[in-house]
Amino acid sequence: MAAPDADVDLQQGLFSHLLELRTRLLKACATVLVVLLALVPFANRLYTELAAPLVARLPEGSHLIATEVASPFVTPLKLAFYAALFISMPMILYQLWAFVSPGLYKHEKRLARPLLAAALVLFYVGCAFAYFLVLPAAFRFLTAITPQGVEMMTDITHYLDFVMLMFFAFGLCFEVPVAVVVLAAMGIVDVDKLRSSRRYAIVGAFAIAAFITPPDITSMIMLAVPMCLLYELGVLAVRWLVKPGALKPDAG
């Protein structure tokens, strides 16, 4: 007689979880929508700021172009949407945390909270690093090697796609300390293994940087060196904060 009741309880529990997930997703989407509506009037200004690192290094008289009829309207709106996601990310992550945290162990919550906050901050730092340091250096190189007789006039949509890809790539690469701490907390690596793998991490950082960045040595070094430093930061964090198997359930 207990089996039907157990099935009903399971269905009710699943239904309540789905309702909560729906509520959390609606709140996250509403936040993005509100921020997007607030940014739409400033979409053109946002694009002007985003294009500044390239425009400042174009030859005199050169400018960005729109090769499609709707691009001057659609492209700034796309940027406003990306900016709304960027600004709303703390609320989106909070809604995700509020949904999954009741199912976590206490020790998992203690580690997950700072990791989540660190991941968000490091992603923002990576994007800022790309905008203020890497993109100006990359565009300086690309404009300098433009062949004689070729006028560099970049399409606004292609430029937006390129910059967003760079932001996403640098944001992810700056998550190295978080990834190192998670691996150590799961018991996959420890401090000694991380130290002994340092040379491979350095080679991997330069390989990733060479694949992601524009084809100039300056941009590659500007990504590879921070990744190496962030790896060392992750090693220190593991040494100070993480016990082996910290994300594994307690015995018993």
C-alpha positions as semicolon CSV with decimal commas, in nm:
position;residue;x (nm);y (nm);z (nm)
1;M;0,000;0,000;0,000
2;A;0,297;0,233;0,050
3;A;0,414;0,214;-0,309
4;P;0,130;0,423;-0,462
5;D;0,174;0,688;-0,191
6;A;0,547;0,697;-0,260
7;D;0,480;0,743;-0,633
8;V;0,238;1,028;-0,560
9;D;0,490;1,196;-0,329
10;L;0,760;1,158;-0,593
11;Q;0,539;1,311;-0,861
12;Q;0,438;1,597;-0,634
13;G;0,802;1,661;-0,542
14;L;0,905;1,659;-0,908
15;F;0,617;1,890;-0,998
16;S;0,708;2,135;-0,722
17;H;1,070;2,137;-0,839
18;L;0,960;2,207;-1,196
19;L;0,739;2,491;-1,076
20;E;1,025;2,638;-0,876
21;L;1,258;2,606;-1,176
22;R;1,000;2,782;-1,392
23;T;0,971;3,063;-1,137
24;R;1,348;3,104;-1,115
25;L;1,384;3,110;-1,494
26;L;1,105;3,367;-1,527
27;K;1,273;3,591;-1,270
28;A;1,607;3,564;-1,451
29;C;1,447;3,638;-1,789
30;A;1,251;3,929;-1,641
31;T;1,572;4,078;-1,507
32;V;1,739;4,054;-1,848
33;L;1,432;4,206;-2,015
34;V;1,416;4,501;-1,774
35;V;1,787;4,575;-1,815
36;L;1,757;4,540;-2,194
37;L;1,470;4,788;-2,208
38;A;1,675;5,031;-2,000
39;L;1,975;4,993;-2,235
40;V;1,794;5,016;-2,570
41;P;1,794;5,400;-2,576
42;F;2,172;5,390;-2,528
43;A;2,240;5,111;-2,780
44;N;2,420;5,334;-3,032
45;R;2,631;5,493;-2,759
46;L;2,723;5,149;-2,628
47;Y;2,836;5,045;-2,973
48;T;3,044;5,361;-3,008
49;E;3,223;5,277;-2,685
50;L;3,273;4,916;-2,792
51;A;3,420;5,025;-3,127
52;A;3,655;5,281;-2,969
53;P;3,961;5,048;-2,944
54;L;3,948;4,987;-3,322
55;V;3,835;5,332;-3,438
56;A;4,116;5,500;-3,244
57;R;4,371;5,300;-3,444
58;L;4,222;5,323;-3,792
59;P;4,399;5,547;-4,045
60;E;4,261;5,898;-4,074
61;G;3,941;5,900;-4,276
62;S;3,869;5,530;-4,219
63;H;3,561;5,412;-4,034
64;L;3,342;5,111;-3,966
65;I;3,086;5,019;-4,229
66;A;2,750;4,839;-4,245
67;T;2,724;4,593;-4,534
68;E;2,363;4,496;-4,466
69;V;2,060;4,724;-4,478
70;A;1,939;4,647;-4,125
71;S;2,280;4,630;-3,959
72;P;2,283;4,989;-3,824
73;F;1,964;4,906;-3,634
74;V;2,006;4,537;-3,546
75;T;2,373;4,534;-3,443
76;P;2,345;4,792;-3,162
77;L;2,038;4,606;-3,034
78;K;2,238;4,283;-3,028
79;L;2,504;4,461;-2,826
80;A;2,239;4,593;-2,586
81;F;2,116;4,236;-2,537
82;Y;2,468;4,110;-2,468
83;A;2,521;4,396;-2,224
84;A;2,192;4,312;-2,051
85;L;2,306;3,952;-2,006
86;F;2,639;4,076;-1,875
87;I;2,479;4,310;-1,623
88;S;2,210;4,060;-1,520
89;M;2,451;3,773;-1,461
90;P;2,461;3,817;-1,080
91;M;2,082;3,780;-1,064
92;I;2,087;3,485;-1,306
93;L;2,350;3,307;-1,096
94;Y;2,159;3,389;-0,777
95;Q;1,844;3,227;-0,917
96;L;2,049;2,922;-1,019
97;W;2,205;2,907;-0,673
98;A;1,867;2,943;-0,500
99;F;1,736;2,648;-0,702
100;V;2,025;2,404;-0,649
101;S;2,148;2,501;-0,301
102;P;1,875;2,315;-0,103
103;G;2,009;1,989;-0,246
104;L;2,373;2,051;-0,151
105;Y;2,558;1,933;0,157
106;K;2,665;2,196;0,407
107;H;3,034;2,157;0,319
108;E;2,947;2,186;-0,052
109;K;2,763;2,513;0,013
110;R;3,061;2,654;0,204
111;L;3,286;2,592;-0,096
112;A;3,035;2,668;-0,371
113;R;2,944;3,019;-0,255
114;P;3,294;3,170;-0,280
115;L;3,364;2,973;-0,599
116;L;3,050;3,111;-0,763
117;A;3,137;3,467;-0,661
118;A;3,498;3,423;-0,773
119;A;3,389;3,280;-1,108
120;L;3,165;3,582;-1,172
121;V;3,432;3,836;-1,074
122;L;3,703;3,661;-1,275
123;F;3,481;3,651;-1,583
124;Y;3,422;4,026;-1,556
125;V;3,794;4,086;-1,502
126;G;3,876;3,878;-1,809
127;C;3,637;4,081;-2,025
128;A;3,777;4,409;-1,893
129;F;4,132;4,285;-1,954
130;A;4,042;4,204;-2,314
131;Y;3,877;4,542;-2,375
132;F;4,130;4,773;-2,214
133;L;4,457;4,592;-2,288
134;V;4,435;4,312;-2,543
135;L;4,206;4,460;-2,808
136;P;4,400;4,788;-2,841
137;A;4,725;4,593;-2,881
138;A;4,568;4,354;-3,131
139;F;4,415;4,632;-3,341
140;R;4,741;4,825;-3,336
141;F;4,910;4,519;-3,485
142;L;4,635;4,445;-3,738
143;T;4,620;4,803;-3,867
144;A;4,999;4,815;-3,889
145;I;5,022;4,508;-4,115
146;T;4,744;4,614;-4,354
147;P;4,892;4,583;-4,706
148;Q;4,971;4,894;-4,906
149;G;4,671;5,008;-5,106
150;V;4,421;4,824;-4,883
151;E;4,185;5,037;-4,675
152;M;4,073;4,871;-4,351
153;M;3,695;4,919;-4,321
154;T;3,545;4,660;-4,086
155;D;3,178;4,565;-4,092
156;I;3,000;4,656;-3,766
157;T;2,837;4,312;-3,728
158;H;3,163;4,124;-3,785
159;Y;3,336;4,354;-3,537
160;L;3,070;4,287;-3,272
161;D;3,098;3,911;-3,324
162;F;3,477;3,928;-3,298
163;V;3,477;4,134;-2,979
164;M;3,209;3,921;-2,812
165;L;3,410;3,609;-2,894
166;M;3,718;3,768;-2,739
167;F;3,525;3,867;-2,427
168;F;3,384;3,517;-2,387
169;A;3,722;3,352;-2,450
170;F;3,911;3,575;-2,207
171;G;3,634;3,548;-1,948
172;L;3,653;3,170;-1,962
173;C;4,033;3,163;-1,957
174;F;4,032;3,373;-1,642
175;E;3,834;3,096;-1,469
176;V;4,154;2,892;-1,430
177;P;4,174;2,932;-1,047
178;V;3,813;2,822;-1,007
179;A;3,868;2,516;-1,228
180;V;4,182;2,423;-1,032
181;V;4,003;2,453;-0,698
182;V;3,707;2,245;-0,819
183;L;3,935;1,968;-0,946
184;A;4,122;1,965;-0,616
185;A;3,800;1,965;-0,414
186;M;3,678;1,664;-0,610
187;G;3,999;1,480;-0,527
188;I;4,116;1,463;-0,889
189;V;4,436;1,661;-0,821
190;D;4,625;1,780;-0,515
191;V;4,883;2,049;-0,446
192;D;5,181;1,823;-0,524
193;K;5,028;1,712;-0,855
194;L;4,947;2,071;-0,948
195;R;5,304;2,180;-0,875
196;S;5,453;1,893;-1,073
197;S;5,222;1,975;-1,367
198;R;5,325;2,341;-1,374
199;R;5,534;2,307;-1,692
200;Y;5,244;2,142;-1,874
201;A;5,010;2,417;-1,756
202;I;5,245;2,680;-1,897
203;V;5,265;2,504;-2,233
204;G;4,887;2,463;-2,235
205;A;4,836;2,831;-2,153
206;F;5,050;2,941;-2,447
207;A;4,881;2,689;-2,678
208;I;4,535;2,814;-2,580
209;A;4,647;3,176;-2,612
210;A;4,789;3,112;-2,959
211;F;4,458;2,955;-3,067
212;I;4,229;3,223;-2,920
213;T;4,406;3,553;-2,973
214;P;4,465;3,744;-3,297
215;P;4,783;3,646;-3,486
216;D;5,031;3,864;-3,299
217;I;5,279;3,770;-3,031
218;T;5,176;4,056;-2,802
219;S;4,814;3,940;-2,767
220;M;4,925;3,582;-2,714
221;I;5,162;3,679;-2,432
222;M;4,900;3,907;-2,278
223;L;4,666;3,608;-2,239
224;A;4,919;3,332;-2,165
225;V;5,101;3,514;-1,885
226;P;4,783;3,596;-1,686
227;M;4,668;3,236;-1,729
228;C;4,996;3,112;-1,583
229;L;4,965;3,356;-1,292
230;L;4,604;3,252;-1,236
231;Y;4,714;2,888;-1,231
232;E;4,957;2,974;-0,953
233;L;4,677;3,158;-0,773
234;G;4,466;2,844;-0,801
235;V;4,747;2,636;-0,652
236;L;4,769;2,876;-0,357
237;A;4,392;2,863;-0,312
238;V;4,400;2,484;-0,308
239;R;4,677;2,488;-0,050
240;W;4,496;2,730;0,179
241;L;4,128;2,647;0,136
242;V;4,066;2,298;0,004
243;K;4,076;1,965;0,177
244;P;4,105;1,662;-0,053
245;G;3,763;1,538;-0,157
246;A;3,589;1,848;-0,022
247;L;3,303;1,809;-0,267
248;K;3,246;1,443;-0,182
249;P;2,962;1,351;0,055
250;D;3,054;1,297;0,416
251;A;3,103;0,937;0,518
252;G;2,798;0,787;0,676
